[in-house]
Amino acid sequence: MIQRYILFLLLFASTLFGETLTLHEAVQKAIETHPDIKEFALGVKKSQSAIDVARADYLPQVNLSAEYDPTKTYVFPANGVFNTKDDDGYQIGASLKQKIWDFSKTTNQIDAQKEGVDISKLTLSDAKALLAYKVKLQYELMVVQRKAVLVREKDLEAKRALYEQANAFVKHGLKTSADATRFLSAYYFAKDNLAISQASFEKARTRLSLYIGQEVSEDVTLQEGFADAEIHRDTQSVLASSPLLQALKIGVEKSALEYKSIEATHYGSIDAVASYLHQNTLNKYDATVVGVTLNVPLYTGGRTSAYVEQALLNKEISEATLRSKSLALKEEVAALLIDIERYANTIEAKKAQLQAATSTSNLLEARYKEGLATYIEVLDAIALRLDAELGLLSAKYERSSAIHRLEYLEGKVE
């Protein structure tokens, strides 16, 4: 009975206060459930199996063959005359082929596939960091829009009160109808802005729900605050940590190994061969072969040369892609570092602006009641206060977003 009572209290408390979702939990749930991460994780396993495929060329290749013919025409000469005979027959055989040397073709291919595994792992790390970045943006956007909704609600209530107050003044002949009409217009404008903030909150909540694979309730308790750490980074340190850039560098090495592997095809291979064949036709006998073969492709219709050319072009493309991406990342990192520093100054300015705007708004509302200020001055002061409050929220979010973007480029998940 007591256990049921405790369970009931817990359920009631969870219903009353709503669920709590921290940023860390949101990121972890997204990584655990998002299909993109599963896709890249499977890509790692696939690249690992490619090593076994390449390594198989250095392992013995054993084949078993068997043939049975219920009827077969055999031809054999006798005294200058060809005679035929129909009879059944069968043969059973086994062959073994072991590669001895192929001028490092297989070795380079194995090394290239190992590089492919490292690329897949780095790509997976980049995908996790990118997903974490997206989750952080939507999570903090929910925080911003929830606060924006509260600000808009207060603004709406303030303008409703001003409109009702203006109506009362008009009835007593202390104000003109223009005052009431202007406050009514401002009230509807504030109502529309509130609806926009509510819609933005719902969009962020929907996106976050899709990222983490579960519904996020409207009254969920979120972790307050934004990323506001001191930045002790430079462009080179960020680029050195970038999993995407590391993957591209390894991609250049992989394409170089593949080029060497395909180029070695020109020289052929030396193989050890052995076979055994038991044949029972008109005559019964066994045949064995043990030896070494050299296979050199003299002419393949230009196929081998075309493969070599493609491999060389892939190598050059990989190098060009690395240079291009490096330049793009340098540009983005430099811009982010500048923005982060700028937003820090903007936040301080917005704080001072909000303090001043709040004092001015309170003063003008009091003066309006005494007939010492116009409704235009009051509305302008409220608009300045609102802009300052929302501007401060926006600046904090933008700086936090820039920090999270920098963390993504470094491959950080948390």
Secondary structure, 3 states (H helix, E strand, C coil): CHHHHHHHHHHHHHHHHCCEECHHHHHHHHHHHCHHHHHHHHHHHHHHHHHHHHHHHHCCEEEEEEEEEEEEEEEEEECCEEEEEEEEEEEEEEEEEEEEECCCHHHHHHHHHHHHHHHHHHHHHHHHHHHHHHHHHHHHHHHHHHHHHHHHHHHHHHHHHHHHHHHHHHHCCCCCHHHHHHHHHHHHHHHHHHHHHHHHHHHHHHHHHHHHCCCCCCCCEECCCCCCCCCCCCHHHHHHHCHHHHHHHHHHHHHHHHHHHHHHHHHCEEEEEEEEEEEECCCEEEEEEEEEEEECCCCCCCHHHHHHHHHHHHHHHHHHHHHHHHHHHHHHHHHHHHHHHHHHHHHHHHHHHHHHHHHHHHHHHHHHHCCCCCHHHHHHHHHHHHHHHHHHHHHHHHHHHHHHHHHHHCCCCC
